[in-house]
Amino acid sequence: MKKNLSERDICSKFITPALEKAGWDIHKQIREEVSFTDGRIYVKGNLWARGKRKRADYILYYKPNIPIAIIEAKDNSYSVMAGIQQGLDYATILDIPTVFSSNGDGFYEHDRTATDGNIERELSLNEFPSPAQLWERYKRYKGIATPEAERISSQDYFFDGTSRSPRYYQQIAINRTVEAIAMDQQRILLTMATGTGKTYTAFQIIHRLWKAGSKKRILFLADRNALIDQTRRGDFRHFKDKMTVIKHKNIDKSYEIYLALYQGLTNYDEAKDAYREFSPEFFDLIVIDECHRGSAAEDSAWREILNYFKTATHIGLTATPKETEVVSSTEYFGDPIYTYSLKQGIQDGFLAPYKVLRVGLNVDLEGWRPEAGKTDKNGHLVDDRIYNRKDYDKSLVIDERTDTVANKITEYLRKTSRFDKTIVFCVDIDHAQRMRSALANANSDLMAKNPKYIMQITGDNDEGKRELDNFINPEERYPVIATTSKLMTTGVDAQTCKLIVLDSNIASMTEFKQIIGRGTRINEEFGKTFFTILDFRNVTDMFADSDFDGDPVRVKELGEDDPFETPEEEQLDNDAITDEDGDEVIFEPRNDPPEIITGGDIISAPRPKCYVNGVNVAILNERIQHMDGNGKLITGSLKDYTRQKVREKYQTLHDFLTKWNTSHKKQVLIEELTEQGIVLENLKDAIGKEMDIFDMICHTAFDQPPLTRAERVKKVKKRDVFTKYGEQARNVLDALLDKYADEGIENIEDIKVLKVNPFDQFGTPTEIIQLFGGKPKYLQALAQLEIELYKAA
């Protein structure tokens, strides 16, 4: 009977045959059980696990990577429309216009393009629409109205012969962009979080338009050499001899795909600008990488390139659209055609989650005022005022503060792994140089083994820049720690970076997002699934800013009572200036500042830094923040947060005990709590590691007196409840109790525990299970053991 068939049987016996009968190609147009997310990563100490993937039962494609319908299947005990809401959720995420639900009796359809009011209807198995019918709906949904627009929009993707294909959000970004250009949109903005594959997305867009003949000559613009090199060696390598990199302003017009630095095309001198060697109509597509940087400013020299090639289509790529009163990405490009945020990337499991450790130093939190007559290291009197974070390493350098930060970084790495790739963001190049020295002294043992353990990687340091590729290469062990100021804020694909240290006053949300993006990439092969932010300057307050992870908004205009920024405040702008090779321009302070005369006024140049020592610097407080289930940082007590979340799910202690005692596997319940954002390993750190998870929850959420695991084991052994088993079986149960006392309930529930010491002394897992009379009876004994452990004391 159909009612007894599984969901898979319903698919294979009824749904798939109905699709084939309607003309769908089972090999090219039908994909079953499609997982389109990777499953959010949950962290437990240094352990991690993935949550559930989002999975559609069927996705139907007009062509590969052009999805036009989704089907959610249920077994025949459900109604035909039972899967429609789940299907609609997935269709909204995947940008698909038509949804079907089926239980094998027929189909229930939801058509988002319907104009006659009949948005939903029931169909028989023989009435399923053909590919041509659903393609017409898709075109209507997307506004594809002409044969030429249809031809371009349906252009094939590039396949390199491997199994690589775009992730769902890349697919949406690519399809929306190609479709918009097919319909003659000239300016397009894509906002995608760092680490989500903007370059691969750009490659597929360019390749499809190029192969369709819609765009014949294409310019890809970036502002850092590292970005151009990564692009050329990466996905763009498939353009082969059709592609060139413009270097030293040498122009060769025989290519079709051009990669260039903005700085490589302009001299800030109209008569010498290299880009003018091309005619204004030479390029018909320009892709601007990291367009939040100088290209968005209306009066920038980089913008001149875009204005010169104004007949071309312009696509802006950014993780952080820049929106100020004078610089606007959206004003130039328009609103983003698609946005994929850091929060969404973490929830989908494509980006690494993070935790934040905030360290407060006394001189930062209380300020520092020099004692009367205090002189700097050169013997000059230090100005008498209160100094704070904004001053340190910008105008005032305290040697002891630098040493304290370096020692704290080292302490953290000693507790985790001293070979975790680490980036330390400093105020400027001088600070990065001093921080490298302080870290070298704090890690003298490893520096003695390899002097590249710590490297300064800044725009002025050739030795450090040469090591940048080794730092970002997962297979290279050295360098391990990089100190930098601006060079590594963007365009550096540091897949295995596990620690980001913030010791810089970052006032720009744009730069903050870029810096956090250095840690968000995942590389499971090399053990990178999450990262830590060590914050010495309260920069992570920006996580609470609504601009951190949302659509871009403009900054409001100044009112009549609002002050203008002072020149000193303007100097806090963190955007670096780069030369024609993409290297950072260095502004060195002078020992004897000259007077600069402009318009008859005398203005003193900035004073050089003041270097002092002999200052007492100490750590006043440390705070750990964790991400909750919604991607927000928990800023209060971890105990209070756990109490709140547990009691949302279990209103009384009785409710929790009932669930705990009736759970076949306690690990399943533990995973449910983890998915709520309760980081159990961190809760253990707060209230005692030897305590059982059961006791932690009861104590934290319901104020119950806790027992340690050892105390629970002692009570069970005292009751001598396993007398019905043979001697060897009792020895196994005693060993399981000892294992529980050492490691907790999660490990003894896994049958694999029987493979390790001391259980291997009793025989193989199969032999041990036979001591109990077979697997069912072993599991029954384990269940009894758990009941005894959690009996009321």
Long-range contacts (C-beta under 8 A, 24 or more apart in sequence): 2-76, 2-104, 2-105, 3-76, 3-77, 5-75, 5-76, 5-104, 6-75, 7-57, 7-73, 7-74, 7-75, 9-75, 10-73, 10-74, 10-75, 10-76, 10-102, 10-103, 10-104, 11-57, 11-58, 11-73, 13-104, 14-102, 14-104, 14-105, 14-125, 15-58, 15-71, 15-73, 15-102, 15-104, 18-107, 18-125, 18-126, 18-128, 19-58, 19-60, 19-128, 21-126, 21-128, 22-128, 22-129, 22-130, 22-131, 23-130, 23-131, 23-132, 24-60, 24-130, 24-131, 25-131, 28-61, 28-63, 28-64, 29-60, 29-61, 29-62, 29-131, 30-58, 30-60, 30-61, 31-58, 31-59, 31-60, 31-61, 32-57, 32-58, 33-57, 34-58, 34-59, 36-90, 36-93, 36-94, 36-167, 36-168, 37-168, 37-348, 37-349, 37-350, 38-348, 38-349, 38-350, 39-349, 40-346, 40-347, 40-348, 40-349, 40-353, 41-346, 41-349, 41-352, 41-353, 41-522, 41-529, 41-530, 42-353, 42-674, 42-675, 43-353, 43-355, 43-529, 43-530, 43-679, 43-681, 44-674, 44-679, 44-680, 44-681, 45-681, 45-682, 46-416, 47-681, 48-529, 48-530, 49-671, 49-674, 50-349, 51-349, 51-675, 53-349, 54-90, 54-93, 54-348, 56-87, 56-90, 56-94, 57-83, 59-94, 59-96, 60-131, 60-134, 62-131, 62-134, 62-135, 62-138, 62-154, 63-154, 63-156, 64-156, 64-157, 64-159, 64-165, 65-157, 65-165, 65-166, 65-171, 65-174, 65-175, 66-138, 66-154, 66-175, 67-94, 67-95, 67-96, 67-171, 68-96, 68-97, 68-98, 68-131, 68-134, 68-135, 68-137, 68-138, 69-96, 69-97, 69-98, 69-99, 69-100, 69-129, 69-134, 70-94, 70-96, 70-98, 70-99, 70-100, 71-99, 71-100, 71-101, 71-102, 71-107, 72-99, 72-100, 72-101, 72-102, 73-101, 73-102, 73-103, 73-104, 74-101, 74-102, 74-103, 75-103, 75-104, 76-103, 76-104, 76-105, 77-103, 78-103, 79-103, 80-105, 80-106, 80-107, 80-108, 80-122, 81-108, 81-122, 84-108, 84-110, 84-120, 93-168, 94-168, 94-172, 95-172, 95-175, 95-176, 97-137, 97-138, 97-140, 97-141, 98-129, 98-134, 98-137, 98-138, 100-128, 111-137, 112-141, 113-137, 113-140, 113-141, 142-179, 143-179, 143-183, 144-179, 144-182, 144-183, 145-183, 148-182, 149-179, 149-182, 149-183, 150-182, 151-212, 152-178, 152-181, 152-182, 152-208, 152-209, 152-212, 152-214, 153-178, 153-179, 153-182, 155-208, 155-209, 155-211, 155-212, 156-208, 156-211, 157-204, 157-207, 157-208, 158-203, 158-204, 158-207, 158-208, 158-211, 158-238, 160-238, 166-200, 166-201, 166-204, 167-196, 167-197, 167-350, 169-196, 169-338, 169-340, 169-344, 169-348, 169-350, 170-196, 170-197, 170-200, 170-201, 170-204, 172-338, 173-201, 173-205, 173-337, 173-338, 173-340, 174-201, 174-204, 174-205, 174-208, 176-337, 176-338, 177-205, 177-315, 177-337, 177-338, 178-205, 178-208, 178-209, 180-337, 181-209, 181-214, 181-215, 181-285, 181-313, 182-214, 185-313, 186-313, 186-314, 187-313, 187-314, 187-316, 187-332, 187-333, 187-334, 188-313, 188-314, 188-315, 188-316, 188-333, 188-334, 188-337, 189-291, 189-315, 189-316, 189-318, 189-321, 189-329, 189-330, 189-333, 189-334, 189-335, 189-336, 189-337, 190-315, 190-316, 190-317, 190-318, 190-336, 190-337, 190-338, 191-318, 191-319, 191-320, 191-321, 191-336, 191-338, 191-339, 191-340, 191-341, 191-551, 191-552, 192-317, 192-318, 192-319, 192-338, 192-339, 192-340, 193-319, 193-340, 193-341, 193-342, 193-344, 193-345, 193-351, 193-517, 193-520, 194-319, 194-342, 194-513, 194-514, 194-516, 194-517, 194-518, 194-520, 195-345, 195-350, 195-351, 195-352, 195-517, 195-520, 195-521, 195-522, 196-319, 196-340, 196-345, 196-350, 196-351, 198-289, 198-317, 198-319, 199-230, 199-231, 199-234, 199-235, 199-236, 199-289, 200-234, 200-235, 201-317, 202-287, 202-289, 202-315, 202-317, 203-235, 203-236, 203-238, 205-287, 205-315, 206-257, 206-285, 206-287, 207-238, 207-239, 209-285, 210-256, 210-257, 215-284, 215-285, 215-313, 216-256, 216-284, 217-256, 217-257, 217-258, 217-282, 217-283, 217-284, 217-285, 218-256, 218-257, 218-258, 218-283, 218-284, 218-285, 218-286, 218-287, 219-258, 219-260, 219-283, 219-285, 219-286, 219-287, 219-309, 219-312, 220-257, 220-258, 220-259, 220-260, 220-286, 220-287, 220-289, 221-260, 221-261, 221-262, 221-265, 221-286, 221-287, 221-288, 221-289, 221-295, 221-302, 221-305, 222-259, 222-260, 222-261, 222-262, 222-289, 222-290, 222-491, 222-582, 223-261, 223-262, 223-263, 223-289, 223-290, 223-293, 223-294, 223-295, 223-302, 223-578, 223-582, 224-261, 224-290, 224-490, 224-491, 224-578, 224-582, 225-261, 225-581, 225-582, 225-583, 226-468, 226-491, 226-492, 226-582, 227-289, 227-290, 227-490, 227-491, 227-582, 228-259, 228-260, 228-261, 228-582, 230-491, 230-493, 231-259, 231-289, 232-259, 246-274, 249-274, 249-580, 251-277, 251-278, 253-278, 253-282, 258-283, 261-580, 261-581, 261-582, 262-294, 262-295, 262-301, 262-302, 262-305, 263-578, 263-579, 263-580, 263-581, 263-582, 264-580, 264-581, 265-305, 266-301, 266-302, 266-304, 266-305, 267-580, 268-301, 273-304, 275-305, 275-308, 275-309, 276-308, 278-309, 280-308, 280-309, 280-310, 280-311, 281-311, 282-309, 283-309, 283-312, 284-311, 284-312, 284-313, 285-312, 285-313, 285-315, 286-312, 286-313, 286-314, 286-315, 287-315, 287-317, 288-314, 288-315, 288-316, 288-317, 289-317, 290-317, 290-318, 290-319, 290-490, 290-491, 291-316, 291-317, 291-318, 291-329, 291-333, 292-318, 292-319, 292-320, 292-321, 292-322, 292-329, 292-510, 293-322, 293-490, 293-575, 294-575, 296-322, 296-327, 296-328, 296-329, 296-331, 296-332, 297-326, 297-327, 298-326, 298-327, 298-332, 303-332, 306-332, 319-513, 319-514, 319-517, 320-509, 320-510, 320-513, 320-514, 321-552, 322-510, 323-552, 323-553, 323-554, 323-555, 324-555, 325-554, 325-555, 325-557, 325-558, 328-554, 329-552, 330-552, 330-554, 335-551, 336-551, 336-552, 339-551, 341-549, 341-550, 342-513, 342-516, 342-517, 342-520, 342-549, 343-549, 343-631, 345-520, 346-520, 346-627, 346-631, 347-631, 350-522, 351-520, 351-521, 351-522, 352-519, 352-520, 352-521, 352-522, 352-528, 352-529, 352-530, 352-531, 353-530, 353-627, 354-516, 354-519, 354-520, 354-530, 354-531, 354-532, 354-533, 354-627, 355-530, 355-532, 355-533, 355-624, 355-625, 355-626, 355-627, 356-532, 356-533, 356-535, 356-540, 356-543, 356-624, 356-625, 356-626, 356-633, 357-412, 357-532, 357-533, 357-534, 357-535, 357-622, 357-623, 357-624, 357-625, 358-535, 358-538, 358-540, 358-622, 358-623, 358-624, 358-625, 359-408, 359-534, 359-535, 359-536, 359-619, 359-621, 359-622, 360-619, 360-620, 360-621, 360-622, 360-623, 361-401, 361-404, 361-405, 361-536, 361-617, 361-618, 361-619, 361-620, 362-616, 362-617, 362-618, 362-619, 362-620, 363-387, 363-392, 363-398, 363-401, 363-615, 363-617, 364-388, 364-389, 364-392, 364-536, 364-537, 365-620, 365-621, 366-620, 368-398, 368-615, 370-612, 374-612, 376-610, 376-611, 376-612, 377-611, 377-612, 377-613, 378-611, 380-610, 382-610, 382-612, 383-610, 389-505, 389-537, 389-538, 390-505, 392-427, 393-426, 393-427, 393-428, 393-430, 393-431, 393-434, 393-503, 393-609, 394-427, 394-428, 394-505, 394-609, 395-607, 395-609, 395-610, 396-609, 396-610, 396-612, 397-430, 397-431, 397-434, 397-609, 397-610, 397-611, 397-612, 398-612, 398-613, 398-615, 398-617, 399-611, 399-612, 399-613, 399-615, 400-613, 400-614, 400-615, 400-616, 400-617, 401-615, 401-617, 402-431, 402-434, 402-435, 402-438, 403-438, 403-441, 403-442, 403-617, 404-617, 404-618, 404-619, 405-435, 405-438, 405-501, 405-503, 405-536, 406-435, 406-438, 406-439, 406-441, 406-442, 407-442, 408-534, 408-536, 408-619, 409-439, 409-442, 409-481, 409-499, 409-501, 409-534, 410-439, 410-442, 410-443, 412-499, 412-532, 412-534, 413-499, 416-498, 416-499, 416-532, 417-498, 418-443, 418-446, 418-480, 419-477, 419-480, 420-480, 420-498, 420-499, 421-471, 421-480, 421-481, 421-482, 421-494, 421-496, 421-497, 421-498, 421-499, 422-480, 422-481, 422-482, 422-497, 422-498, 422-499, 422-500, 422-501, 423-481, 423-482, 423-484, 423-488, 423-494, 423-497, 423-499, 423-500, 423-501, 423-518, 424-481, 424-482, 424-483, 424-484, 424-501, 424-503, 425-484, 425-485, 425-488, 425-489, 425-500, 425-501, 425-502, 425-503, 425-504, 425-506, 425-515, 426-483, 426-484, 426-485, 426-503, 426-504, 427-485, 427-503, 427-504, 427-505, 428-485, 429-458, 429-459, 429-460, 429-461, 429-485, 429-586, 430-609, 431-485, 431-503, 431-504, 432-456, 432-458, 432-483, 432-484, 432-485, 433-458, 433-461, 433-483, 435-483, 435-503, 436-483, 439-481, 439-483, 443-481, 446-480, 450-478, 452-478, 452-479, 453-478, 453-479, 453-480, 453-481, 454-479, 454-480, 454-481, 454-482, 454-483, 455-479, 455-481, 455-482, 455-483, 456-482, 456-483, 456-484, 457-482, 457-483, 457-484, 457-487, 457-488, 458-483, 458-484, 458-485, 458-486, 458-487, 458-584, 459-486, 459-487, 459-576, 459-578, 459-583, 459-584, 459-585, 459-586, 460-584, 460-586, 465-583, 468-492, 474-523, 474-525, 474-526, 474-528, 485-584, 486-574, 486-576, 486-584, 487-576, 487-583, 487-584, 488-518, 489-514, 489-515, 489-518, 489-576, 490-514, 490-517, 492-518, 493-521, 494-518, 494-519, 494-521, 495-521, 495-522, 495-523, 495-526, 495-528, 496-523, 496-526, 496-527, 496-528, 497-521, 497-528, 497-531, 498-528, 498-530, 498-531, 498-532, 499-531, 499-532, 499-534, 500-531, 500-532, 500-533, 500-534, 501-533, 501-534, 501-536, 502-533, 502-534, 502-535, 502-536, 502-537, 502-539, 502-540, 503-536, 503-537, 504-537, 504-539, 505-537, 505-539, 505-572, 506-537, 506-539, 506-542, 506-574, 507-572, 507-573, 507-574, 508-573, 508-574, 508-575, 509-542, 509-545, 509-547, 509-548, 510-575, 511-574, 511-575, 512-539, 512-542, 512-548, 513-548, 540-625, 540-633, 543-632, 543-633, 544-633, 544-635, 549-631, 571-606, 624-682, 626-677, 626-679, 626-682, 627-677, 628-677, 629-675, 629-676, 629-677, 630-677, 634-677, 638-679, 638-682, 638-683, 638-686, 639-683, 639-686, 639-687, 639-700, 641-677, 641-678, 642-678, 642-683, 642-697, 642-700, 642-701, 643-700, 643-701, 645-673, 645-676, 645-677, 645-678, 646-673, 646-678, 646-697, 646-700, 646-701, 647-701, 648-676, 649-676, 650-701, 652-702, 653-698, 653-702, 653-704, 656-697, 656-698, 656-701, 656-702, 660-694, 660-790, 661-787, 661-790, 664-783, 665-749, 666-693, 666-694, 666-745, 666-746, 666-749, 666-786, 667-745, 667-746, 667-749, 667-750, 670-746, 673-697, 692-744, 692-745, 693-744, 693-745, 693-746, 694-745, 694-790, 707-793, 709-740, 709-741, 709-742, 709-744, 710-741, 712-740, 712-741, 712-789, 712-790, 713-737, 713-738, 713-740, 713-741, 713-789, 715-791, 715-793, 716-785, 716-788, 716-789, 719-788, 721-784, 721-788, 722-781, 722-785, 725-772, 725-781, 726-771, 728-762, 728-771, 729-771, 729-772, 729-781, 731-762, 732-759, 732-762, 732-768, 732-771, 733-781, 733-785, 735-759, 735-762, 736-782, 736-785, 737-785, 737-789, 740-789, 745-786, 745-789, 748-782, 748-785, 749-782
